[in-house]
Amino acid sequence: MKNLLGAALLAAAFTVQAQAPAAPLAVQGAWARAVLQGQSSSAAYMTLVAREPLTLTGASSPAAGIIEIHEMRMEGDVMKMRAADTLALPAGRAVELKPGGYHLMLMDLKAAFRAGTHVPLTLQLRDGQGQARTLEVAVPVHNAPPGAHKH
C-alpha cells in the first residue's frame, strides 16, 4: 500500500511539473558591463524573445538603485541617449538590447560590477491582457561583450 501511495504521489508531482507554464520570455546572451570602483552606472544587454506579445516596462535589482530602459540613436551627427518608458516585445521576434541601441541602464550602483560575477535582475513585463509579470535573470558581468575579440 505504501509503495502504491508513493507511486501515485510521484506521478502527481510529475504531472504538475509537466503542466507548469513555460516562462513567457526567453533571455539569451545576457551580460552587464564591468565598472571601475567609484563608477555609479553600468548597462545590461541581452536578446529577448517573447512567446506571446509582451511589453518590457522596467527592471529592478538589489545591485542598483535605479534601472531604466534606454535607447541610443543617431540624431544628425550626434549620438543621443534617452530613457524609454517601455519596449514592445512582439511574439516570436528577437529584440536585441545592445551597445549603441536599446539597453538597460543601471544607476546608483551599490557596488562595482566585477567581471566574473553575476547581477540579479528582475525584468518587469506586461502581457497583452495588461497583467504584470516578472522574470528573474542572473546576468553575468564582463569587461567587453562575450565573444568580442581582444586586441
MDTraj code that builds the backbone (N, CA, C; nanometers):
import mdtraj as md
import numpy as np

residues = "MET LYS ASN LEU LEU GLY ALA ALA LEU LEU ALA ALA ALA PHE THR VAL GLN ALA GLN ALA PRO ALA ALA PRO LEU ALA VAL GLN GLY ALA TRP ALA ARG ALA VAL LEU GLN GLY GLN SER SER SER ALA ALA TYR MET THR LEU VAL ALA ARG GLU PRO LEU THR LEU THR GLY ALA SER SER PRO ALA ALA GLY ILE ILE GLU ILE HIS GLU MET ARG MET GLU GLY ASP VAL MET LYS MET ARG ALA ALA ASP THR LEU ALA LEU PRO ALA GLY ARG ALA VAL GLU LEU LYS PRO GLY GLY TYR HIS LEU MET LEU MET ASP LEU LYS ALA ALA PHE ARG ALA GLY THR HIS VAL PRO LEU THR LEU GLN LEU ARG ASP GLY GLN GLY GLN ALA ARG THR LEU GLU VAL ALA VAL PRO VAL HIS ASN ALA PRO PRO GLY ALA HIS LYS HIS".split()
xyz = np.array([
    [0.0830, -0.1191, 0.0000],
    [0.0000, 0.0000, 0.0000],
    [0.0874, 0.1253, 0.0000],
    [0.1960, 0.1248, 0.0832],
    [0.2860, 0.2398, 0.0878],
    [0.3482, 0.2647, -0.0492],
    [0.3897, 0.1575, -0.1179],
    [0.4511, 0.1733, -0.2500],
    [0.3525, 0.2303, -0.3501],
    [0.2274, 0.1879, -0.3423],
    [0.1244, 0.2374, -0.4332],
    [0.0971, 0.3852, -0.4077],
    [0.0879, 0.4236, -0.2802],
    [0.0661, 0.5641, -0.2449],
    [0.1851, 0.6490, -0.2888],
    [0.3063, 0.6003, -0.2662],
    [0.4265, 0.6729, -0.3081],
    [0.4309, 0.6897, -0.4590],
    [0.3969, 0.5858, -0.5327],
    [0.3959, 0.5934, -0.6791],
    [0.2916, 0.6934, -0.7272],
    [0.1753, 0.6958, -0.6630],
    [0.0697, 0.7898, -0.7015],
    [0.1134, 0.9334, -0.6754],
    [0.1757, 0.9578, -0.5604],
    [0.2237, 1.0928, -0.5297],
    [0.3335, 1.1346, -0.6276],
    [0.4230, 1.0432, -0.6612],
    [0.5294, 1.0731, -0.7559],
    [0.4714, 1.1047, -0.8935],
    [0.3730, 1.0281, -0.9375],
    [0.3088, 1.0527, -1.0676],
    [0.2388, 1.1883, -1.0673],
    [0.1732, 1.2225, -0.9575],
    [0.1057, 1.3527, -0.9478],
    [0.2067, 1.4662, -0.9528],
    [0.3192, 1.4504, -0.8869],
    [0.4226, 1.5539, -0.8877],
    [0.4754, 1.5757, -1.0291],
    [0.4997, 1.4661, -1.1028],
    [0.5473, 1.4804, -1.2405],
    [0.4416, 1.5452, -1.3290],
    [0.3149, 1.5146, -1.3062],
    [0.2074, 1.5744, -1.3856],
    [0.2013, 1.7237, -1.3615],
    [0.2095, 1.7672, -1.2358],
    [0.2065, 1.9094, -1.2036],
    [0.3272, 1.9784, -1.2654],
    [0.4448, 1.9167, -1.2532],
    [0.5663, 1.9766, -1.3075],
    [0.5562, 1.9876, -1.4596],
    [0.5031, 1.8872, -1.5253],
    [0.4924, 1.8888, -1.6702],
    [0.3935, 1.9956, -1.7172],
    [0.2951, 2.0302, -1.6350],
    [0.1950, 2.1282, -1.6726],
    [0.2310, 2.2693, -1.6293],
    [0.3467, 2.2873, -1.5629],
    [0.3884, 2.4210, -1.5206],
    [0.4057, 2.5077, -1.6452],
    [0.3565, 2.6315, -1.6413],
    [0.3655, 2.7157, -1.7604],
    [0.5100, 2.7522, -1.7926],
    [0.5384, 2.7564, -1.9223],
    [0.6718, 2.7968, -1.9664],
    [0.6893, 2.9455, -1.9398],
    [0.8140, 2.9872, -1.9200],
    [0.8422, 3.1298, -1.8999],
    [0.7925, 3.2063, -2.0222],
    [0.7356, 3.3235, -2.0017],
    [0.6795, 3.3985, -2.1141],
    [0.7863, 3.4605, -2.2040],
    [0.9115, 3.4533, -2.1596],
    [1.0178, 3.5242, -2.2282],
    [1.1475, 3.4448, -2.2192],
    [1.2160, 3.4287, -2.3317],
    [1.3487, 3.3665, -2.3318],
    [1.4522, 3.4782, -2.3335],
    [1.5525, 3.4650, -2.2476],
    [1.6612, 3.5624, -2.2392],
    [1.7877, 3.4938, -2.2869],
    [1.8528, 3.5536, -2.3876],
    [1.9718, 3.4940, -2.4464],
    [2.0875, 3.5936, -2.4427],
    [2.2088, 3.5420, -2.4209],
    [2.3303, 3.6233, -2.4305],
    [2.3360, 3.7420, -2.3370],
    [2.2739, 3.7319, -2.2207],
    [2.2725, 3.8448, -2.1268],
    [2.4121, 3.8725, -2.0725],
    [2.4440, 4.0015, -2.0550],
    [2.5686, 4.0419, -1.9897],
    [2.5555, 4.1862, -1.9430],
    [2.6315, 4.2185, -1.8407],
    [2.6392, 4.3559, -1.7899],
    [2.7847, 4.3984, -1.7960],
    [2.8051, 4.5264, -1.8173],
    [2.9403, 4.5806, -1.8305],
    [3.0036, 4.5993, -1.6923],
    [3.1263, 4.5484, -1.6768],
    [3.2027, 4.5687, -1.5534],
    [3.2357, 4.7175, -1.5399],
    [3.2477, 4.7642, -1.4173],
    [3.2815, 4.9048, -1.3923],
    [3.3976, 4.9131, -1.2951],
    [3.4617, 5.0287, -1.2947],
    [3.5701, 5.0544, -1.2010],
    [3.5134, 5.1049, -1.0695],
    [3.5897, 5.0857, -0.9640],
    [3.5491, 5.1369, -0.8327],
    [3.5187, 5.2858, -0.8452],
    [3.4070, 5.3294, -0.7919],
    [3.3688, 5.4706, -0.7963],
    [3.2721, 5.5049, -0.9083],
    [3.2632, 5.4204, -1.0113],
    [3.1644, 5.4459, -1.1166],
    [3.0268, 5.4120, -1.0617],
    [2.9285, 5.4933, -1.0955],
    [2.7958, 5.4743, -1.0372],
    [2.6931, 5.4198, -1.1357],
    [2.7361, 5.3865, -1.2586],
    [2.6392, 5.3321, -1.3532],
    [2.7033, 5.2268, -1.4431],
    [2.6201, 5.1420, -1.4972],
    [2.6606, 5.0385, -1.5906],
    [2.5422, 5.0143, -1.6828],
    [2.5533, 4.9146, -1.7692],
    [2.4439, 4.8800, -1.8592],
    [2.4347, 4.7290, -1.8702],
    [2.3146, 4.6798, -1.8978],
    [2.2915, 4.5376, -1.9196],
    [2.2342, 4.5197, -2.0592],
    [2.2789, 4.4129, -2.1230],
    [2.2409, 4.3836, -2.2606],
    [2.1941, 4.2394, -2.2689],
    [2.1078, 4.2103, -2.3645],
    [2.0565, 4.0746, -2.3827],
    [1.9659, 4.0714, -2.5045],
    [1.9337, 3.9527, -2.5502],
    [1.8343, 3.9355, -2.6550],
    [1.7117, 3.8742, -2.5897],
    [1.5955, 3.9335, -2.6147],
    [1.4696, 3.8891, -2.5559],
    [1.3797, 3.8334, -2.6658],
    [1.3257, 3.7140, -2.6427],
    [1.2317, 3.6542, -2.7369],
    [1.1062, 3.6159, -2.6576],
    [0.9980, 3.6878, -2.6838],
    [0.8715, 3.6639, -2.6130],
    [0.7954, 3.5495, -2.6790],
    [0.7314, 3.4675, -2.5982],
    [0.6493, 3.3591, -2.6501],
    [0.5084, 3.4086, -2.6842],
    [0.4757, 3.5257, -2.6351],
    [0.3466, 3.5909, -2.6590],
    [0.3749, 3.7408, -2.6595],
    [0.2873, 3.8226, -2.7136],
    [0.3145, 3.9670, -2.7123],
    [0.3304, 4.0182, -2.5684],
    [0.4424, 4.0836, -2.5433],
    [0.4717, 4.1388, -2.4114],
    [0.5264, 4.2797, -2.4280],
    [0.5283, 4.3525, -2.3176],
    [0.5922, 4.4833, -2.3124],
    [0.6870, 4.4831, -2.1941],
    [0.8132, 4.5198, -2.2184],
    [0.9090, 4.5378, -2.1098],
    [0.8798, 4.6744, -2.0495],
    [0.8425, 4.6772, -1.9228],
    [0.8053, 4.8026, -1.8573],
    [0.9131, 4.8539, -1.7630],
    [1.0147, 4.7721, -1.7365],
    [1.1224, 4.8154, -1.6479],
    [1.1974, 4.6961, -1.5934],
    [1.2816, 4.7236, -1.4956],
    [1.3599, 4.6203, -1.4292],
    [1.3992, 4.6717, -1.2917],
    [1.4352, 4.5788, -1.2051],
    [1.4839, 4.6164, -1.0724],
    [1.5954, 4.5205, -1.0333],
    [1.6757, 4.5634, -0.9377],
    [1.7862, 4.4814, -0.8887],
    [1.8321, 4.5351, -0.7544],
    [1.8704, 4.4461, -0.6633],
    [1.9297, 4.4932, -0.5385],
    [2.0676, 4.5560, -0.5622],
    [2.1242, 4.5389, -0.6827],
    [2.2573, 4.5914, -0.7140],
    [2.2550, 4.7359, -0.7621],
    [2.1352, 4.7893, -0.7941],
    [2.1243, 4.9253, -0.8467],
    [2.0013, 4.9941, -0.7897],
    [2.0155, 5.1229, -0.7607],
    [1.9026, 5.1993, -0.7072],
    [1.7998, 5.2336, -0.8136],
    [1.8469, 5.2518, -0.9374],
    [1.7594, 5.2909, -1.0475],
    [1.7966, 5.2094, -1.1703],
    [1.6960, 5.1566, -1.2395],
    [1.7181, 5.0919, -1.3690],
    [1.6158, 5.1493, -1.4655],
    [1.6654, 5.1935, -1.5809],
    [1.5785, 5.2488, -1.6839],
    [1.6061, 5.1794, -1.8165],
    [1.5018, 5.1699, -1.8976],
    [1.5181, 5.1263, -2.0357],
    [1.5697, 5.2484, -2.1107],
    [1.6809, 5.2342, -2.1807],
    [1.7380, 5.3463, -2.2565],
    [1.7518, 5.3081, -2.4030],
    [1.7483, 5.4098, -2.4865],
    [1.7715, 5.3925, -2.6292],
    [1.8790, 5.4901, -2.6726],
    [1.9748, 5.4404, -2.7511],
    [2.0755, 5.5276, -2.8118],
    [2.0486, 5.5286, -2.9613],
    [2.0545, 5.6481, -3.0209],
    [2.0397, 5.6572, -3.1657],
    [2.1014, 5.7861, -3.2164],
    [2.1379, 5.7810, -3.3423],
    [2.1970, 5.8981, -3.4073],
    [2.0874, 5.9980, -3.4419],
    [2.1116, 6.1225, -3.4072],
    [2.0259, 6.2336, -3.4486],
    [2.1180, 6.3323, -3.5172],
    [2.1140, 6.3306, -3.6511],
    [2.2116, 6.4086, -3.7265],
    [2.3476, 6.3455, -3.7086],
    [2.4430, 6.4230, -3.6606],
    [2.5785, 6.3732, -3.6377],
    [2.6044, 6.3433, -3.4904],
    [2.5006, 6.3420, -3.4092],
    [2.5174, 6.3276, -3.2649],
    [2.4466, 6.2013, -3.2152],
    [2.5198, 6.1186, -3.1404],
    [2.4597, 6.0016, -3.0752],
    [2.3919, 6.0497, -2.9479],
    [2.2632, 6.0219, -2.9360],
    [2.1873, 6.0648, -2.8183],
    [2.1305, 5.9442, -2.7467],
    [2.1263, 5.9544, -2.6139],
    [2.0670, 5.8500, -2.5310],
    [1.9495, 5.9106, -2.4572],
    [1.8405, 5.8365, -2.4557],
    [1.7221, 5.8837, -2.3828],
    [1.6504, 5.7652, -2.3184],
    [1.5806, 5.7943, -2.2112],
    [1.5015, 5.6917, -2.1434],
    [1.3774, 5.6617, -2.2267],
    [1.3372, 5.5356, -2.2262],
    [1.2136, 5.4921, -2.2914],
    [1.1236, 5.4357, -2.1824],
    [0.9958, 5.4679, -2.1876],
    [0.9036, 5.4179, -2.0852],
    [0.8864, 5.2667, -2.0936],
    [0.8753, 5.2149, -2.2158],
    [0.8523, 5.0727, -2.2374],
    [0.9232, 5.0284, -2.3639],
    [0.9262, 4.8976, -2.3846],
    [0.9816, 4.8404, -2.5062],
    [0.8925, 4.7236, -2.5469],
    [0.8342, 4.7316, -2.6673],
    [0.7465, 4.6249, -2.7174],
    [0.8290, 4.5005, -2.7495],
    [0.7765, 4.3846, -2.7117],
    [0.8395, 4.2556, -2.7388],
    [0.7395, 4.1702, -2.8168],
    [0.7385, 4.1811, -2.9505],
    [0.6445, 4.1028, -3.0311],
    [0.6693, 3.9530, -3.0145],
    [0.5653, 3.8742, -3.0206],
    [0.5770, 3.7293, -3.0050],
    [0.6670, 3.6702, -3.1126],
    [0.7642, 3.5887, -3.0691],
    [0.8493, 3.5150, -3.1598],
    [0.9579, 3.5946, -3.2297],
    [0.9677, 3.7232, -3.2034],
    [1.0695, 3.8053, -3.2696],
    [1.1771, 3.8472, -3.1683],
    [1.3020, 3.8281, -3.2037],
    [1.4130, 3.8635, -3.1151],
    [1.4256, 4.0158, -3.1081],
    [1.4308, 4.0679, -2.9856],
    [1.4553, 4.2100, -2.9624],
    [1.5889, 4.2186, -2.8899],
    [1.6847, 4.2844, -2.9557],
    [1.8204, 4.2886, -2.9028],
    [1.8444, 4.4165, -2.8235],
    [1.8883, 4.4003, -2.6997],
    [1.9358, 4.5113, -2.6177],
    [2.0871, 4.5055, -2.6291],
    [2.1485, 4.6078, -2.6915],
    [2.2904, 4.6006, -2.7245],
    [2.3543, 4.7383, -2.7137],
    [2.4870, 4.7415, -2.7028],
    [2.5560, 4.8704, -2.7028],
    [2.5197, 4.9483, -2.8303],
    [2.4891, 5.0758, -2.8151],
    [2.4524, 5.1590, -2.9285],
    [2.3061, 5.1508, -2.9662],
    [2.2266, 5.0768, -2.8913],
    [2.0836, 5.0622, -2.9184],
    [2.0061, 5.0643, -2.7874],
    [1.8988, 4.9883, -2.7828],
    [1.8267, 4.9745, -2.6562],
    [1.9132, 4.8978, -2.5572],
    [1.9043, 4.9328, -2.4298],
    [1.9753, 4.8637, -2.3229],
    [1.9091, 4.8989, -2.1906],
    [1.9475, 4.8296, -2.0861],
    [1.9032, 4.8633, -1.9508],
    [2.0156, 4.9414, -1.8853],
    [1.9862, 5.0624, -1.8421],
    [2.0846, 5.1476, -1.7751],
    [2.0686, 5.1282, -1.6253],
    [2.1744, 5.0812, -1.5597],
    [2.1728, 5.0569, -1.4157],
    [2.2494, 5.1707, -1.3485],
    [2.1800, 5.2455, -1.2640],
    [2.2396, 5.3634, -1.1999],
    [2.2321, 5.3510, -1.0483],
    [2.3096, 5.4357, -0.9812],
    [2.3170, 5.4322, -0.8357],
    [2.3571, 5.2919, -0.7895],
    [2.4684, 5.2421, -0.8468],
    [2.5152, 5.1074, -0.8143],
    [2.5527, 5.0970, -0.6671],
    [2.5201, 4.9846, -0.6088],
    [2.5503, 4.9611, -0.4670],
    [2.6957, 4.9190, -0.4473],
    [2.7579, 4.8622, -0.5520],
    [2.8992, 4.8213, -0.5506],
    [2.9431, 4.8097, -0.6957],
    [3.0726, 4.8124, -0.7185],
    [3.1251, 4.7998, -0.8547],
    [3.0929, 4.6612, -0.9100],
    [3.0560, 4.6544, -1.0368],
    [3.0327, 4.5265, -1.1037],
    [3.1689, 4.4726, -1.1469],
    [3.2031, 4.3550, -1.0993],
    [3.3319, 4.2925, -1.1293],
    [3.3131, 4.1785, -1.2295],
    [3.4009, 4.1720, -1.3287],
    [3.3970, 4.0631, -1.4264],
    [3.4014, 3.9295, -1.3536],
    [3.3230, 3.8353, -1.4017],
    [3.3183, 3.7025, -1.3411],
    [3.2091, 3.6863, -1.2368],
    [3.1396, 3.7947, -1.2018],
    [3.0287, 3.7861, -1.1065],
    [2.8968, 3.7918, -1.1838],
    [2.7868, 3.7896, -1.1116],
    [2.6535, 3.7995, -1.1718],
    [2.5736, 3.9088, -1.1017],
    [2.4867, 3.9735, -1.1779],
    [2.3962, 4.0758, -1.1246],
    [2.2546, 4.0201, -1.1329],
    [2.1829, 4.0148, -1.0205],
    [2.0439, 3.9686, -1.0272],
    [1.9539, 4.0806, -1.0805],
    [1.8742, 4.0480, -1.1813],
    [1.7786, 4.1431, -1.2378],
    [1.6398, 4.0818, -1.2352],
    [1.5408, 4.1636, -1.2102],
    [1.4018, 4.1233, -1.2257],
    [1.3445, 4.2062, -1.3392],
    [1.3155, 4.1403, -1.4510],
    [1.2541, 4.2090, -1.5635],
    [1.1053, 4.2236, -1.5348],
    [1.0523, 4.3426, -1.5576],
    [0.9113, 4.3718, -1.5332],
    [0.8412, 4.3788, -1.6679],
    [0.7363, 4.2997, -1.6816],
    [0.6671, 4.2837, -1.8084],
    [0.5175, 4.3073, -1.7915],
    [0.4525, 4.3355, -1.9044],
    [0.3061, 4.3426, -1.9083],
    [0.2626, 4.2591, -2.0283],
    [0.1654, 4.1704, -2.0079],
    [0.1188, 4.0879, -2.1189],
    [0.0066, 4.1588, -2.1947],
    [-0.0449, 4.0940, -2.2969],
    [-0.1482, 4.1525, -2.3823],
    [-0.2779, 4.1836, -2.3108],
    [-0.3028, 4.1200, -2.1972],
    [-0.4229, 4.1466, -2.1177],
    [-0.3982, 4.2510, -2.0092],
    [-0.2774, 4.3078, -2.0074],
    [-0.2453, 4.4108, -1.9087],
    [-0.1962, 4.3560, -1.7759],
    [-0.1783, 4.2236, -1.7666],
    [-0.1307, 4.1619, -1.6424],
    [0.0182, 4.1857, -1.6249],
    [0.0592, 4.2252, -1.5056],
    [0.2013, 4.2424, -1.4741],
    [0.2645, 4.1053, -1.4528],
    [0.3846, 4.0872, -1.5061],
    [0.4599, 3.9638, -1.4894],
    [0.6052, 4.0014, -1.4630],
    [0.6792, 3.9090, -1.4046],
    [0.8210, 3.9326, -1.3800],
    [0.9005, 3.8094, -1.4206],
    [1.0282, 3.8318, -1.4473],
    [1.1186, 3.7225, -1.4791],
    [1.2530, 3.7527, -1.4141],
    [1.3020, 3.6601, -1.3333],
    [1.4309, 3.6741, -1.2655],
    [1.5422, 3.6281, -1.3596],
    [1.6492, 3.7072, -1.3686],
    [1.7619, 3.6752, -1.4555],
    [1.8915, 3.7025, -1.3793],
    [1.9848, 3.6087, -1.3837],
    [2.1189, 3.6300, -1.3278],
    [2.2083, 3.6689, -1.4459],
    [2.2503, 3.7945, -1.4495],
    [2.3239, 3.8487, -1.5630],
    [2.4739, 3.8455, -1.5345],
    [2.5515, 3.7723, -1.6164],
    [2.6963, 3.7688, -1.5955],
    [2.7605, 3.9030, -1.6294],
    [2.8651, 3.9378, -1.5549],
    [2.9368, 4.0637, -1.5747],
    [3.0641, 4.0356, -1.6538],
    [3.0868, 4.1177, -1.7599],
    [3.2047, 4.1052, -1.8457],
    [3.2653, 4.2431, -1.8678],
    [3.3942, 4.2460, -1.9036],
    [3.4606, 4.3723, -1.9388],
    [3.4211, 4.4201, -2.0783],
    [3.3885, 4.3257, -2.1653],
    [3.3503, 4.3545, -2.3044],
    [3.2439, 4.2518, -2.3434],
    [3.1751, 4.2739, -2.4541],
    [3.0736, 4.1771, -2.4958],
    [3.1333, 4.0369, -2.5046],
    [3.0609, 3.9359, -2.4579],
    [3.1113, 3.7994, -2.4688],
    [3.1425, 3.7671, -2.6151],
    [3.2574, 3.7067, -2.6383],
    [3.2966, 3.6703, -2.7730],
    [3.3666, 3.7816, -2.8491],
    [3.3775, 3.9011, -2.7891],
    [3.4452, 4.0115, -2.8574],
    [3.5943, 3.9819, -2.8657],
    [3.6553, 4.0204, -2.9752],
    [3.7995, 3.9999, -2.9930],
    [3.8759, 4.1009, -2.9098],
    [3.9788, 4.0545, -2.8425],
    [4.0639, 4.1447, -2.7647],
    [4.1926, 4.1667, -2.8416],
    [4.2252, 4.2909, -2.8671],
    [4.3453, 4.3233, -2.9450],
    [4.4545, 4.3697, -2.8527],
])
top = md.Topology()
chain = top.add_chain()
for i, resn in enumerate(residues, 1):
    res = top.add_residue(resn, chain, resSeq=i)
    for name in ("N", "CA", "C"):
        top.add_atom(name, md.element.get_by_symbol(name[0]), res)
traj = md.Trajectory(xyz[None], top)
